[in-house]
Amino acid sequence: MLKAKSTFMLSTATIAAVFAVSAVHLAEAQERKSLRWTTSAVGSYGYTVAATMAKMVETALGGEYTVTVQPYTSPTVAMKAVMNGEGEIAYTADVGMGQFHERTGGFKDYQPTKPEIAHTWYAYPMESMMATTAKGADKYKCWKDFSGQPVFFTTAGFMNWLNMQRSFKALGYDFKHVQIDIKSNSDALEAGTVVGSVTYTTAGKSLAPYWKETEIRTDIKVINPCPDEVAKLKAAGLAVVDVDPKGAFTKDVGPKMLQGVPILFGYNARLDIPEALVYKMVKAFYDKKDELVKTDAGFGPMAKDFIGMQVQGINANPQIPVHPGLAKFLKEHKAWNDKWKIGASSS
């Protein structure tokens, strides 16, 4: 009887201890603040990369925040979600930031309900290119051959979609976009639902997950812009860069050197996100830049010139405010330009 009583008392004490520990863990979880990163859809490069960085951000912020990655149909929608209070940091690019500031494209008549996003952290360049199936490639010599033809210019609202939209506008071509699910990219090309599909590399080294699948399932050929088109693009203020196909593609995609129109991607925070939080986050990425390259080769240019990439991102839209957290970081590294303006933030 005494033994049974002792066992009962021990079990009660054990259960009490378990509940006590659980209560502590629950309290800690409840005390942690939420930091939501809105990105493009699952399967996109932006979502995949953000998911790998979430733990790094949590560690850099001392466990004070729980970082979650929330996918949206496109970066345009992700940007609006943050400025509507559904997140704190938005996946975007220089072309998207420009359209937002000018209230053009997907941002026409848009009015945020929360403070606007500001320059915060630029992570990698992407290069937009045109591709078609290898079996039908003899029909396409220049980008003009895709004018008025059904093309999947990446998901509507994607930054590469915006990039090709402005490229076709500069060239005076008919932008005929056909919306498909990214998972059906290969099938749509093979069936002729679309005659072309915009592919994109990150720093000339990485492909989006859905393009990796497309390359496995379908033989493709990249169609470069012709010399006169390159001249028109540059005259319109757009850059055209060379991309070594061996850097990202595993098969022969035609040209010995590919040509694409680059854009610069980043993860930009609202201006009411504390300065100290953004500063810690940017500094962590700077300190861990070599580790980021190990997770994805697309971070190569950032690791090589972290400060220069931030400067480039701001200079693409110098009229947009810089988050105080990034401004503090750049001033510490003697890279601040007094012509830029610092946005107001809580600290």
C-alpha positions in Angstrom: 0.0 0.0 0.0 2.8 2.4 0.9 4.6 1.5 -2.4 1.5 2.2 -4.4 1.0 5.5 -2.6 4.6 6.5 -3.3 4.2 5.6 -6.9 1.1 7.7 -7.2 2.8 10.6 -5.5 5.8 10.3 -7.9 3.5 10.1 -11.0 1.6 13.2 -9.8 4.8 15.1 -9.3 6.1 14.0 -12.8 2.8 15.1 -14.4 2.9 18.4 -12.6 6.5 18.9 -13.8 5.6 18.2 -17.4 2.7 20.7 -17.2 5.0 23.3 -15.6 7.6 22.9 -18.4 4.9 23.0 -21.1 3.4 26.1 -19.5 6.8 27.8 -19.6 7.3 26.9 -23.3 3.8 28.1 -24.2 4.5 31.3 -22.4 7.8 31.8 -24.3 6.1 31.1 -27.6 3.3 33.6 -26.8 5.9 36.2 -25.9 7.8 35.9 -29.2 6.8 38.5 -31.7 5.8 37.6 -35.2 7.8 38.6 -38.3 6.0 37.7 -41.5 7.8 37.6 -44.8 5.5 37.7 -47.8 6.9 36.2 -51.0 5.8 35.0 -54.4 4.2 31.6 -54.9 5.5 28.2 -53.7 7.9 26.9 -56.4 9.2 30.4 -57.1 12.8 31.3 -56.4 11.7 34.1 -54.0 9.7 31.7 -51.8 12.4 29.0 -51.8 15.2 31.4 -50.8 13.1 33.1 -48.1 12.3 29.8 -46.5 16.0 28.9 -46.2 16.7 32.3 -44.5 14.0 32.2 -41.9 16.1 30.4 -39.3 19.0 32.7 -39.9 16.9 35.7 -39.2 15.4 34.2 -36.0 18.9 33.5 -34.7 20.1 37.0 -35.6 17.2 38.5 -33.7 18.0 36.5 -30.5 14.9 34.4 -30.6 12.7 37.4 -29.9 10.8 36.8 -33.2 9.1 33.9 -34.9 9.8 34.3 -38.6 7.2 32.8 -41.0 7.2 32.8 -44.8 3.8 33.5 -46.4 3.5 32.9 -50.2 1.2 35.0 -52.4 0.4 34.7 -56.1 3.1 37.3 -57.0 5.5 39.8 -55.5 3.0 42.6 -56.4 0.4 41.0 -54.2 3.0 40.3 -51.6 4.0 44.0 -51.5 0.4 45.0 -51.1 -0.2 42.4 -48.3 2.6 44.0 -46.3 1.3 47.5 -46.7 -2.2 46.2 -45.8 -0.9 44.8 -42.5 -0.7 41.1 -43.5 3.1 41.0 -43.1 6.1 43.0 -42.2 8.7 42.4 -45.0 7.9 42.1 -48.7 9.6 40.3 -51.5 10.1 42.8 -54.3 12.4 44.2 -57.0 13.6 47.5 -58.4 11.0 47.5 -61.1 8.2 46.8 -58.6 9.4 49.5 -56.2 9.4 51.9 -59.2 5.8 51.0 -60.2 4.6 51.3 -56.7 6.1 54.8 -56.2 4.6 55.9 -59.6 1.3 54.1 -58.9 1.4 52.4 -62.3 0.7 48.9 -63.4 -0.6 46.7 -60.6 -0.4 49.6 -58.2 -2.7 52.0 -60.1 -4.9 53.8 -57.6 -3.5 51.7 -54.8 -3.7 53.2 -51.3 -1.8 51.4 -48.5 -3.6 51.1 -45.1 -0.2 50.8 -43.3 3.1 52.7 -43.7 4.8 52.1 -47.1 7.8 49.8 -47.6 11.2 51.3 -48.0 14.7 50.2 -49.2 15.8 47.6 -46.7 17.9 44.8 -48.2 18.8 43.8 -51.7 19.8 40.2 -52.2 20.4 39.2 -55.8 20.1 40.1 -59.4 17.9 38.1 -61.9 18.2 38.0 -65.6 15.0 37.8 -67.7 15.2 35.8 -71.0 12.9 34.3 -73.6 12.7 30.6 -74.2 10.8 28.2 -76.5 10.9 24.5 -77.3 14.0 23.3 -79.2 11.8 21.5 -81.7 10.1 24.8 -82.8 13.0 27.2 -82.2 13.7 27.7 -86.0 10.6 30.0 -86.1 12.1 32.4 -83.6 15.3 34.4 -84.4 14.6 37.6 -82.3 12.2 38.8 -79.6 10.1 40.5 -82.3 9.0 37.0 -83.4 7.2 36.7 -80.1 5.3 40.0 -80.5 1.6 39.3 -80.5 2.2 35.6 -79.9 0.9 33.7 -76.8 3.7 33.8 -74.3 3.9 32.9 -70.6 5.9 35.9 -69.3 6.0 34.3 -65.9 3.0 34.7 -63.5 1.2 38.0 -63.9 2.6 40.4 -61.2 5.9 38.6 -60.9 8.8 41.0 -61.2 10.2 39.2 -64.3 6.7 39.7 -65.8 6.9 43.4 -65.1 10.5 43.4 -66.5 9.4 41.8 -69.8 6.4 44.1 -70.0 8.6 47.2 -69.8 11.1 45.5 -72.3 8.4 44.8 -74.8 7.0 48.4 -74.4 10.5 49.8 -75.0 10.7 47.6 -78.2 7.2 48.6 -79.4 6.1 45.0 -79.4 2.6 43.4 -78.6 2.8 41.9 -75.1 0.3 39.0 -75.3 0.5 37.2 -72.0 -1.2 33.8 -71.4 -1.6 33.0 -67.7 -0.9 29.3 -66.8 0.1 27.6 -63.6 3.8 27.5 -63.2 3.7 23.7 -62.7 2.2 23.3 -66.2 5.0 25.3 -67.9 6.5 22.3 -69.7 3.1 20.9 -70.7 2.0 24.3 -72.1 5.1 24.7 -74.2 4.9 21.1 -75.5 1.2 21.5 -76.4 1.6 24.9 -78.0 -0.7 26.6 -75.6 2.2 29.1 -75.4 4.9 29.5 -78.0 7.4 31.0 -75.5 8.0 31.2 -71.8 10.2 33.6 -70.0 13.0 32.0 -68.1 15.2 33.7 -65.6 18.4 33.0 -63.8 19.6 34.4 -60.5 23.1 35.9 -60.8 23.5 33.6 -63.8 23.8 30.7 -61.5 20.4 29.4 -60.3 17.0 28.5 -61.9 13.6 28.7 -60.2 12.4 25.3 -59.1 9.6 25.2 -61.7 12.2 25.9 -64.4 14.5 23.2 -63.2 11.5 20.8 -63.7 10.8 22.3 -67.1 14.4 21.8 -68.2 14.3 18.1 -67.2 11.0 17.4 -69.0 11.5 19.6 -72.2 14.4 20.4 -74.5 14.3 24.2 -74.7 16.2 26.9 -76.5 16.8 30.5 -75.3 16.2 33.1 -78.0 18.4 36.2 -77.5 17.3 39.7 -78.5 18.8 40.7 -81.9 21.5 43.5 -82.0 19.0 46.2 -83.0 16.7 45.1 -80.1 19.6 45.3 -77.6 20.3 48.8 -78.9 16.7 49.9 -78.3 16.6 48.4 -74.8 19.7 50.2 -73.8 18.4 53.4 -75.4 15.3 53.1 -73.1 17.6 52.9 -70.0 17.5 49.1 -69.6 20.6 47.0 -69.3 21.3 43.8 -71.3 23.8 41.4 -69.7 25.5 38.2 -70.8 24.7 35.0 -69.0 26.8 31.9 -69.3 24.3 29.0 -69.9 26.5 26.6 -68.1 26.0 28.5 -64.9 22.4 27.5 -64.4 21.2 25.2 -67.2 22.2 21.5 -67.3 21.4 21.0 -71.0 22.4 22.8 -74.2 19.9 25.7 -74.6 21.3 27.1 -77.9 23.4 30.2 -77.8 27.0 30.0 -76.4 26.2 33.2 -74.4 22.7 34.1 -73.3 21.4 37.7 -73.1 18.9 38.9 -70.5 17.5 42.1 -69.0 18.5 42.2 -65.3 16.5 43.3 -62.3 17.5 43.5 -58.6 15.5 41.7 -56.0 15.2 42.4 -52.4 13.2 42.0 -49.2 11.9 45.4 -48.1 10.2 46.3 -44.8 7.5 48.7 -43.8 8.7 52.0 -42.3 7.0 51.2 -39.0 9.2 48.2 -38.5 11.7 49.1 -35.8 15.1 50.5 -36.8 17.0 48.1 -34.4 15.3 45.1 -35.9 16.1 46.0 -39.5 19.7 46.9 -38.6 20.2 43.5 -36.8 18.8 41.7 -39.8 20.9 43.5 -42.4 24.0 43.1 -40.3 23.3 39.4 -39.9 23.1 38.9 -43.7 26.3 40.9 -44.1 28.1 38.8 -41.5 26.7 35.5 -42.9 27.0 36.4 -46.6 29.5 33.6 -47.3 27.1 31.1 -45.7 24.3 32.4 -47.8 26.3 31.6 -51.0 26.6 28.0 -49.7 22.8 27.7 -49.6 22.4 29.1 -53.1 24.9 30.3 -55.7 22.5 33.2 -56.6 23.9 35.1 -53.6 27.3 35.2 -55.2 27.2 38.9 -56.3 25.8 40.0 -52.9 28.6 38.2 -51.1 31.2 39.7 -53.4 29.9 43.3 -53.0 27.3 43.4 -50.3 27.5 47.2 -49.8 27.5 47.9 -53.5 24.4 45.9 -54.0 22.5 48.0 -51.4 23.7 51.2 -53.1 22.6 49.8 -56.5 19.1 49.0 -55.1 18.6 52.4 -53.7 20.0 54.2 -56.8 17.4 52.3 -59.0 14.7 54.3 -57.2 16.5 57.1 -55.2 13.2 59.0 -54.7 12.0 56.2 -52.4 13.0 56.5 -48.7 15.6 54.2 -47.1 14.7 52.3 -44.0 16.5 53.8 -40.9 17.9 50.4 -40.1 19.7 50.1 -43.5 20.7 53.8 -43.3 22.5 53.2 -40.0 24.3 50.2 -41.5 25.4 52.1 -44.6 26.6 55.0 -42.6 28.7 52.7 -40.4 30.3 51.4 -43.7 30.9 54.9 -45.1 28.5 54.2 -48.0 25.7 56.7 -47.2 24.8 59.3 -49.9 23.3 62.5 -48.5 21.1 62.8 -51.5 19.1 59.9 -50.3 16.3 60.3 -47.8 15.7 58.3 -44.6 12.1 57.3 -43.9 10.5 57.8 -40.5 10.3 54.7 -38.4 9.4 53.5 -34.8 12.5 52.3 -32.9 
